Amino acid sequence: MKTNIWVVVGYSGSGKTTLTQKIGLKLGLPIVTYNQYLTELSHQEGYSHKNDYFRNTPVDEFKQALDRYAIDKINLFAETNNTFLVEGICSSDGFIKLRSNPSMCVRLFYIEVPEEERMLRVAGRDGAVFFPKERHKKMLGLDELVKMADYVIDGMKEHITSVDEKIASMVDDMIKIIQDSKSTA
């Protein structure tokens, strides 16, 4: 039986962590987080904060180190969990490697949220830094990940004005997709 991995990606402040936590709680699924493995890797490399590592490491070196670390963490987690969520991911190259593993069924959600909302969400975090789309594109190849997405979750629904309502709507959309995939598996 293949391990089912649901990866949630989006630009900084798009709601990846919030959505993944809510879905994990509702469906009883464990979560591997980008923040967790980036923080661990940053400390291993001698940085006290993940943003320092992100800012001060050459792009190719950062991508390769993050890919190796993230894939190792996800593979290790897959040894004891047959279905789980991954909040954030390594680079597009790392995702391709992960998806090519024949013992895994890896599906990708891309979260689309307006930049103004993302900036507000990040501003509310303690010590967080907002990285514009250009930084994500360069560092992680997020545009390539968007093209590989199995599902695009629309957080730009203009008829919903409250961020909480948008998140609830996106959670409902994602849970329906996960549950529908279980019934067709």
Buried (B, 14 or more C-beta within 10 A) or exposed (E): EBBBBBBBBBBBBBBBBBBBBBBBEEBEBEBBBBEBBBBEBBEEBEBEEBBBBBBEBEEEEBBBBBBBBBBEBBBEBBEEBEBBBBBBBBBBBBBBBBBEBEEBBBBBBBBBBEBEBBBEBBEEEEEEBBBEEEBBBEBBBBEBBBEBBEBBBBBEEEEBEEBEEBBBBBBEBBBEBBEEBEEEE
